[in-house]
Amino acid sequence: MIILGLHFGHDASISLVKDGKILCCVELERIRRVKHAIGILPQDIELILSKFSIDVEQIEYCAVSNTQNTEYLFAHPDLFSFEIKNTAVSAQHCPHFDMEQSAREIEQAKDKGVLIKHVTNATQHPYVKRVIPELITDTQTHLPPLEHFAHAPHWQPDLPLSALQDNVNANSFSDDMLEMYWPIEMTLFGKQIPGYLFSHHFAHAASTFYTSNADNAAIFSHDGSLPQKSYVGGMYYYGEGTKIYSLTPHYLSVGHLYERVATFLGLGAEAGPGKMMGLAPYGEAVFYDAKFVSNFNYGHPVNSADVGFENWQDDNRHPLLNAWMQHVYERAVALNYDMSKLGDPEHILDKLAVDIAASTQKLLEEIMFTASEQLYDICNSHKPTAHLCLTGGVALNCPANTKMAIEGSYQSVHIPPYVHDGGLSIGGALAIYHHILGFERIEHNVDSSSHAYLGLPQPNHNDVLNTLDKSKFKVSKPDNLADIIADLMADDQYVALYQGRSEVGPRALGNRTLLANATIERNWRGINLVKRREQWRPFAPVVLAEHATDWFSNCIEPSPFMLATALCKNDKIPAVTHVDKTARIQSVGKECGLIRKILEAYYAKTQVPVLMNTSFNGPGEPIVESVDNAINFLANGDIRYLVVDQYLIEKRV
C-alpha cells in the first residue's frame, strides 16, 4: 500500500509511505531554493513520484496537513486539488463526520487565511517571500485554514497549566469519538483518491509516535502558534499500539513568546528562535521568575502599551508574553541596565540582550519541563507509560529537550529529525496507515542518523563532474577517500560533503555537511566567516557513537539528530564547545556512510573521535540539494574541498 503525504504550509513537504515504511520526505525549500517554502504544485508531486517510479494509479490514499492560519492553494485545480468529501472508502473510518458542520466551519474560516491577503497586498509578512507567485493567481482556487475538527465537551479552555488534569478522564485514553481529521477526495492527474485532512498537531503526534518503536507513550506537541482556539498551539496525546488519543489541549504559548522575544532582540522573525538558543549561554537568567511558568491563561492580561520598552510591538493577544516583558523591563530598570542599544543586532552581545535571551531560554525550559512532567502524571494516573515522544517546532530547542530527557521521569524520550512542520507529511501518511486503517506498526531505525536521509534519490554525477573546468578544479576518485579527508581535517582544511540523499529537517547530519577540525579554536570564527554568519554563533560536533560518553556527559544516548545538548568533558575541542561548556552533539553510528568512515579514520590518526559539523548552505539559503548547488558553493565560497559521492574535488588556488 502506497500513501501520499502532503504538507501545504511553511516547510512544505511531500512524503511517500509504503506498507508503513517511509520512502521519502522531500522538503520543497531544497528544490525551490527558498527557505521554509509554502505550497505544493502538481509538478512537485510529479517529480517525487517519478524519482521512485510510482504511478499515480498506485496511490491508494492521500494525507494532507497545513500550517495554522494558511490556506490550501491549488494553482491548477484540474490537475491537483481536493475537497472535503466523505467517499464510500473513507466513510467507514469517519463515523462521526458531519458534512453540514464541516461546511459551516469552512464558511466561518473563509477570510481567516494569511497568504492571499498578504501576498496580494505585498506586505512584510514573513510568509510572503515563501510563496511562489504561481500559487496566487486569478485562476487558483483554495480552501481556508481548517483546524477545528473535534472538541471534547469537558475541555475547559481557561485552565492554567497546573490544572490541566481536570480536562482528562479515564475515557480520554480510549475515546475514538475525537476524530482529528476529515475525509477528503483528491483529484490528482485525473484520478480521484480518497484521503484525510489532519489536525496540525495530530499529524505532528503521528510523526513521532509511530516512529518511536514504543508500544505506548505520552506525546507532547507544541509550536509557535497562539492557542487562542483550543489545540492550535499544541496538545497532550497518548499513543498505544496503532492508536493515538487526544487527551487535552495544553494551551501553552511559550513557543510564540520565545519567537517574539527573539524578534524583539533583533535576531529576526525567521531564524530568531534558533539564534536565541545559541545566544542564551552568553547571559545570565537574572530575569527568570518561576511565577511565569504557565500557559496562555496566565494571570491578568497586561496591555502591551504598558510593557515599557520603547520599541516593543503591540501584541494584545498574548497575556503571558506581555506580562513577561513588563516584568523584564521593570527588573532591567531596577538593575540599571543600559537599554539604548537593545534590538540592534550590532550590539546583540550587550549585557541586557544576552540576559534577556538567557532568562527567556530558562523560562521555556522550565515551562516545557513542567508540562512534560504533568503529562507524565496524567498518563500514569490512568495508563502508565515510561516513554515520551516530543514534536512540534519547540522540540528543536536542544537544552529544553535535554532537561526533559535527563531530569524528567521518563525512561526514554524520542525526538525524530522531522519535529518541524516539514514532518507533517510523514505524520499524516503514517496516521492513515496505522491509526485509521489499523495496520500493525513496523520498526524504524531511529537510533541512527541514516533515518533522516529521506531526500530525493540522486543520479550518477559522473557527467557533471566530467564537465568541470579542469583549470579551476582538480577531480580525483581515490580508493582511500576517508583517509585523505581525515588527513585534510588534521591539516586544518574545510571539507564539504555531498552524499546520497539529503537529510530531512533543519540539521545537517552527514550527507549535506561542512566539516572542520574541532580541536582548533579559530575554526569557530573561520566557519562563521565561510557561512557569513554572526561570529558569536556556535557550532556542533559529530562524534563516533561508541565514544560519545568518553567526551561528553549529561547527554541523551544515542543522539543521532543533533536535537540535544551535552557537557564537554575536556577542553580539547574548543571550536565546538560553547561558552557554557555545552555542545549540541550528533552521535554517528555504523550505518551513516562516509561521515562515519571519516570519523573512524580521523580517530585512528589523532585519537580524537570528534569533528565540527555544520549545514552545507550559504547565508539565508536552504541546505544544498543538487550537485549544482554544491559545486556553486565551492566555486564562489571560501572552501577548497568538496566531496561528491566518491569523488574529491579540489578548487585550484
N, C-alpha and C positions, 0 to 999 in steps of 0.2 A: 504493500500500500504506500502510495506517494502522496504526501500532504504538502501543499504550498503555503508558506507563511509569509505574510506581507505586513510590514510596519510602515505607515504612511508619514509619521511625524518626523521631528528632528532626529538625526541619526537614522534616517530611513534605511531599511534593510529588507533583503529577500532571503528566505531560508527554504531549504528542502529537507524534509524528514521522510525517510523510507523505512518502514517497519520499525519505527521507534528510534532509528539511528539518524543523527544529524549529519546530512551530507554536506551542507554548506550554510554559512550565514554571511552574505555579501553586503557590506555597508556601502551604500551608493555614493557616499562622500569620496571614497577612494577612486571611483570611476570618474565622477564629475569634477574632482579636484576642488570641491567646495566643502569646507568643514561643516559638519552637522547638517548635511543636505536634507531637504524636506521634499517629500512627494515621490511618486512612482509613475513612470511612463511604461507603456506596453513594450517598448523596445528593451527596457531594463529586464523585464521578465523573460523576454525572448532570448536575450543574451545568456542569462543564467541557465535556462532550460537547454540551450544549445551546448553549453560547456559540459553538461552532464548527459548529453544525448537523450534527453527526456522530451517526449512529445506531449503536447497539451492533453491529448486523449488519455494519457496515463495518470493524470492528476485526478484523484478521487474526491479530495476535499481541499478547501482553502480556508485559512485563518487570517483575519485582519485585525489590526490594532492601530492606535494613533496616540500622539501626544495630546495631553489635555488642552482644550480650547483651540485645536486646529482642525480645519475641515479636511474631509476626504475629497481630493481633487481628481477629476477624470478629464484629462486633456483630449482623449479620443474615446468617448464612451461607447462607440460602436465596437471598438476593439477590446476595451478594458474598462469595466465598471462593475458595480454591484448594487443591489437593492435589498432592503430589509424584506425578507420573504420566508415564510415557513413552508418549505417544499415537502414533498412526500418523504424524502430521505431524512430531512432534519426534524420533522415534526415529532418523531418518536423520541428524540433526545431533548426536546424543549416542551415538555408537557404543560408548563405554566406560562408559556409565552402568550402575551396578549397583543395582538396586532393593532387593535384600536388604541391601546395605551402607548405603544411604540410610536404610532402616528402622532399622538399628542406630544410626546417627548421631542420628536423631530420638529414639529411646528414651533414648540417653545424655544428650541435651540437654534432656529434658523438664522438668527442675527448675532449669534454669540461667538462665531469664529474670528480669529485674529488675522488669518492670512490674507484673505481677499481685500479687506478694508485697508490693511497696512501697505500691501503691495500696490494697490490701486492709488492710494494717496501718497505713495513714495515717502513714508515716514522713516524714522530712525530705529524702528523696532528691529531687534537683532534677527528676527526670522526673515526679514525682507531679503537679505542677501543670500539666504539659504534656499530660496525657492527659485527654480529656473523659470524664465518668462513663459515658456510653452505651457506651463500649468495654469497660468492666469490669463485666459483669453475669452473672447466673446463666445467661442464655441464650446468652452469647457462646461461640464456640469459638476455638481458637488453634493455631498451630504454634510450637514453641520456636525460639530463636535457632539459625540454621544458618550455619556459617561454615567447615566442613571439607569442601571439595569434592575437591580433588586435591592430592597432595603428591609431589614428585619424590623418589625413594629416595636421591638423593645430597645432598639438602639437610640440612646439619648445623645443628641448632638452637642450638648453643652457640658458634658462631663470633663472634669480635669483629668490629667494623666493619672493621678493617684487613684481614681475611682473607676477606671475602665473595666474592671472586673464585673461591674454591675451591668455591663452590656452583654455579658456572656453567661450562658447556662449550659446544662448538660446537652440539650438539643442542638446547640451550636456546633457540636462535633459530629453530627450525623444528619444535619438538615440539608436535604437536596432541594428544598424549595428555593433557596437563594441561587438562582441561575445568573451568574455574572457574564452572560453572553446572550446575544440574539442570533437567530438564524438569518442567513443571507443566501442569495443566489448570485453568483458571479458570472458575468459574461467575459470570457477570455478567448479571443481569436475565434469567435464563432461557437464556442462550446459553453453550455451552462453548467456550472459547477456548484454543488451545494457547499455551504461553509458556515462559519460562525464569526461574528464580530465580538471581540472580547473587551471586557473592562481592562483598563490600562494596568492596574496593579494585579489583577488576576493573571494576566499574561506574564508580568514580572514574576509572580509567585510560581507559576508553572515552569518558567525557565530555570529556576534554582532548585525547586524540589525534585522535579523529575530527572535531574542530572546529578542528584546528591548521593545516590545509592543507599540512602537511609530508608528504612521501612516506614518510619514515621518521623515527623519533625515539626517544630514550631517554625513558622515562616513570617519574616518581618520585612515589609517593603515600605520604603519612604523615599521621596524625591523632593524637588524644589517647588512643587505646586502648593498653593494655599488650600487648606481643607475647608473652604467656605461652604462647600457642599459635600457632606458625608465623606466618602472614601477617596476623594480626588487627590489628597496628599499622601495616602497610603493606608495600609491595612495590617492587621494581625490575621494570619491564617494558620490552619493546622492541616498538615498533609499526612495521609495514611494510605498505603497501598497505591491504588490508582486514583484516589480522590483527594481533592483539596476543598476544605471547608472554610467559609468566610466567617471569622469569629466576630470581629468588630473593627470599625474604623478607629484609628488611634488619635486622629485629629492633631498629629504633630505638625509643627510648622518651622522647625529649626532648619530644615533644608533651605527653605525660602529665606529665612533670616540670615543664614550663612552667605547665600548668594548676594543679598542686598548689602551686607557689611563689606564683602569683598569689592563690590562695585563702588561703594562709598569711599573706600580707601584708595581707589584709583587703579585697581587691578583689572578692571574690565568686566563686562557682563558675561562674556563668553568663556574665557579661561580663568576668570577670577577665583572661583572656588578652589581649583587645583593649585593656583599660585598661592592663595592664602594658607593652604595646608603646608606649603613649603616655607612660608614667611613666619608662621607662628613660633617655631623654635627659637627665633631671634629675640622674642619678647618674653615677658612675664605675665602671668594671668592675674594681674593686680585688680582687674575689674570684675572678676568672676564672683558670683554670689549664688549660693545654692537655691535661693528663693525663685530663681528664674528657670529652674529645672521643671519645665511644664510643657503643656501643649498649646495649641491655638487659644484655648479657653483660659488664658492667664489673667487672673485678677480683674482689674478695671481698665477699660480702654484708655489709652493716652493719645490725645490729639497730637498728630505729627508736628503741628506748629509749635508745640511746647517741648520738643525734644532738645533743642538748644543749639545744635551745630548749624552754622550759617548755611552750609552747602548741602544740608540734608534734604532729600527729595521726598515730598509728601507720600505717605502710604497709610492712609487711614483704615485700610483693610486689615491690618495686622497688629493686634494689641500687644502681643509678646515682643515683637520687633521694636515697636515704638517705646515700650516700657524699658526694654534693654538699652536702647540707645540714649534714652533720657538718663538712665542710671549711669551709663558710661560718661556722659557729658558732665553730670554733676560731680562724679568722682574725679574726673580729669581737672575740673575747675578747682576742687578742693586740694588736689595734689600739685597744682600749679604747673600743669603740662603746657608746653608751647603748642598752640593749635594753628599757628599761622600757615604752616605748610601741609596740613592734613588734607589728603586727597590728591596731592601732587605726586605722580609716580617717581619723579626725580628725588623725592625725599621719603621714599617708602620705608627706608630703614631708620627713620627718626623714631625716637623712643615711643611717642604716642601711637604711631601707626602699628608698630610691632607688638605693643602691649594690647592694643585692641584686637589684633589678629590672634594673639595667644589666648586672650580671655574668651574670645568667641569660639576658638577651637576647643577650649576646655568645656565651654557650655555645651557645644554639640556632642562632645564625647560623653559628658555626664547625662545628657538627655537620652542619647541612644542607649547607653548602658542601663540606665534606669528603666527605659521602655523594654529592653530585651529581657531584663530580669523579671519585670512584671509579666511579660508574655510567658516566661518560664513558669511562674507561679500559677497563672491562669490555666495553662495546659496541664500542669501536674496536679491541679485540683480536680481535673476531670479525666484526662488521658495522658498519663506520664510519658514524657519523651526526653531523651538526653541530647537531642540534635537540634541545631538552629540553622536555618537557611536564610541568608541575607540577600537582598536585591534592591533595586532602585538606585537612583543616582547618588544618594548619600552613602551607599555601600562602596563608593570609590574613595571614601575618606579612610586612609590606612590606619592612623592612630586610633580612631573610633572602633574600627574592626578588631584591631589588636586588643583593645581593652575588653571588648565583649568576649573575645575568644579566650584570653589569658585569665582575666579576673572573674569571668562570669560562671554560672552554674552548669553550663552545657559541657558535655564531654567532647563534642565536635561541632565545628562551625564550618559551613560550606558557603563559599563566595565564588561563584563562577566568573570567568573573564568578561561576561556579557551582562553585567548588572545594569548597564546604562540602557537607554531606550533602543539601541541597536539590537539588543537581545530579545525584544518583544516578539519578533517574528519567529524566533525559536520557541518561545513560550507558548504562543498561540497554537503552533503546529503540534507541539507535544501535548497541550491540553486537549486537543481534538482526539489524538491517538489514545491517550490514557484516560483522562477524566470523562470525556464524552463517550467514546467508543469502548472504553473498558479494557483495552489490550494491556497485557502484563508489561511491566517495566523491564528495561534492559540495563546492563551495566555500562557505565560511562567512565572513561579513563581520566577522571578529573584530578588525579594526583600528578598529572604530567602537563607541562606547558604545551605539549603537542595537541591537547584537547582544544586549544584556541586556534589552531591552524585551519580555519574554516573558510578562507577566501577563495577566489576563483582558481581553478586548476591552471597551471602555467604551461605554455607550449615550450618546445625546444628553442633556445635562444641563439643557436649557432649562427643563423643567418644575420641576426642583428649584430652580433659580436664581430662577424667577418667583415661587416661594412664600416666598422670604426676606423677613423683616420689614424693610420699607423704612425704618423708623425706626431700625434698628440697622445696616443695611448699605446701601451705595450700589453698584449694579451697573451696569457700562458695558461696551460692546463697541467699543473704539477701533480704528480702522484701523491706527494706528501703535503697537500694543501693545508691541513690543520697545523702541521708542524711549522710551515712557513708563516702562517698568520700568528702563531704563538711567538715566533721569533720577532715579527713586526711589533707585537704588543710589548715584548720585553725591550725592544728598541725604541719604545715610546712613539709609535706611529698610530694614527687613527685609521680604522678599517670599517667600511660599511658592508653589511651582509644583505644580499638579496637572494633568498632561498625559498623555493617552493611556493606554497600558498600563504597569503598574508594572514596575520592574526586578526581575530575579531576583538573589538574593544579598543580602548584608548591606549593600552600599554603595548610597547614593542617587546616581544618575548622570544626573539632569536631569529625570526625569518625576515624581518624588516628592521634591522638593528644597526646602530652605530656603536662600535666598541673602542675602548681606550684603556690604558694602563691605570688601574685604581690605586697603585702604590705611589704615584707621582702627584703631589698635591696640585701642581699648576694645571693639571688636566681639567680640574673643576672649572677654572676660568677658560681654558682653551676650548673645551667643547661648547661652553656657553657662547663663545665668540663664533665658533663654526655654525651654531644654530641661531645666532643673532638673538639670544635671549638675555634677560637681565642677569647680571653677574652673580647675584645672590642666590639664584635658584639652584637647588641641589640635584644630584644625580643618584641613580640607583645601581646597586651591584647585582651581578649574576654570579651564582656560586654553585659548585658541584653539590648536588643534594646531600650526598653522604658526608660532606664536610661542613654543612651549614652550621651545625651546633658547635663546631670547633672554633668558628669565627664570630658567631652571633648568639645572643641569648635573648630570652623573653620573646621568642618568635613562635609563630604557628608552623607546625611541621606536617606535611611539606607546605611550601609557599610558592606554588608554581606560576601565579598570575600577577605578582607584584601588587598585591592588594592588602598587605600588612607591613608593619614596621617591626624592627628588631633592634636590639642594642649591640653595637660593635664591641667585641671583647678586647680589641687591641687598637693601637694607633698605626697599623701597618697599611691601611687602605684609606688615606685621607681624602682622596678625590671623591669618595662615595660615603664619607662619614659626615653627617650633618653636625651643626654646631651643638646640638644636644646629645651627640654620640649615637644617634639613631640612623637607620638606613632602611629603605623600602626594598626589601630583598625579593629576588626571584631565585628559587632553587631549581636546578636543572637536572632532570633525570636522564636515563639512558635512551629514551625514545625521541630525543629532541634534535637529532641530526647533527649538522655541522657545528652549531654552537656548543654542543656537548663535547665533540671531538676537540674543538679549540681549547676549551677549558681543561680537558684532560692533558693535552699537550703542553699548555701553559703551566699547569700544576707540576708536571714532570720536570719542566725546565727551571721553575722558580720556587716551587713549594708553596705557591700562593694559588688557591683554587678560586680566586675572585677576579672579575674584570668589571669595568664600568660598562653599563648598557643604557643607551637612550634610544628613543624612537628615530627612525630614519626618515626625516622630513625637514623641510625648511620652515621658516617662521610663518605662522598663520596657515600652514598647509596641512592637509591630511597626510597620514603615513603613506609613503610611496606604494603604488600598486603595480604599475607596469615597469618593464625593464627600461623603457624610455625615460620614465620618471627618475629611475635610479641613475642612469647614465647622465642625465641632465644635471642632477645634483653633483655628481662627480666633476663634470666639466666646468660648472660655474661656482662650486663651493670650495671650501678650504680643507679638503681632504685629498689624499693622494691615492688611496687604495679602495677598490670596490671588488667584492666577490659576487659573481653571478653564477649560480649553480656551482659547477666545479672549476670555473674559470677565475683567475685572478687578473684584474685589470689595474694597471698602474698608470697614473697620469704623468706624462713626461714633464719635467720642470727644468 
